[in-house]
Amino acid sequence: MILSRLYGKGRGWVFSQTDLADLGSRSTLDVALHRLWTQGAIRRVLRGIYDYPRYSLLLGEPLSPDIDRVAQALARKLGWRILANGPSVLNLIGLSTQVPAQ
C-alpha cells in the first residue's frame, strides 16, 4: 500500500509517517518504511522524513531531495505553517529576478 501511494505521488515526493497514517499503525509503518529503506526504494532524508528519490539519467544516480519539499514535509509532520517573506515572495510570484541569498 505504501508503494502504491509512492507511485501515485511520483518521484521526488518527500513524506513522513503522518502522511501515511491512514495506512496502518505507527509500529507497522515503522517496519514497512525500514524495509523499503533497506531495499533502496526510499531514502531517509532526516529522522522521520523520507523521499522517493528522483534519478538522473545523465549522472546515473539519485538526485538530492528538493529542499522546499523537505521543508513542507517537516511542516506537515510537526504541524507548522511555512510562509514566504519579503524578497522571496517577489521571486516566487515572478515579480523579481533577484534571488534572496540564504
HELIX and SHEET records of a PDB file:
HELIX    1   1 ILE A    2  LYS A    9  1                                   8    
HELIX    2   2 GLN A   17  LEU A   23  5                                   7    
HELIX    3   3 ARG A   26  GLN A   39  1                                  14    
HELIX    4   4 ILE A   67  LEU A   78  1                                  12    
HELIX    5   5 PRO A   87  ILE A   93  1                                   7    
SHEET    1   A 3 VAL A  14  SER A  16  0                                        
SHEET    2   A 3 ILE A  49  ASP A  51 -1                                        
SHEET    3   A 3 ARG A  43  LEU A  46 -1                                        
SHEET    1   B 2 TYR A  55  SER A  56  0                                        
SHEET    2   B 2 GLU A  61  PRO A  62 -1                                        
END                                                                             
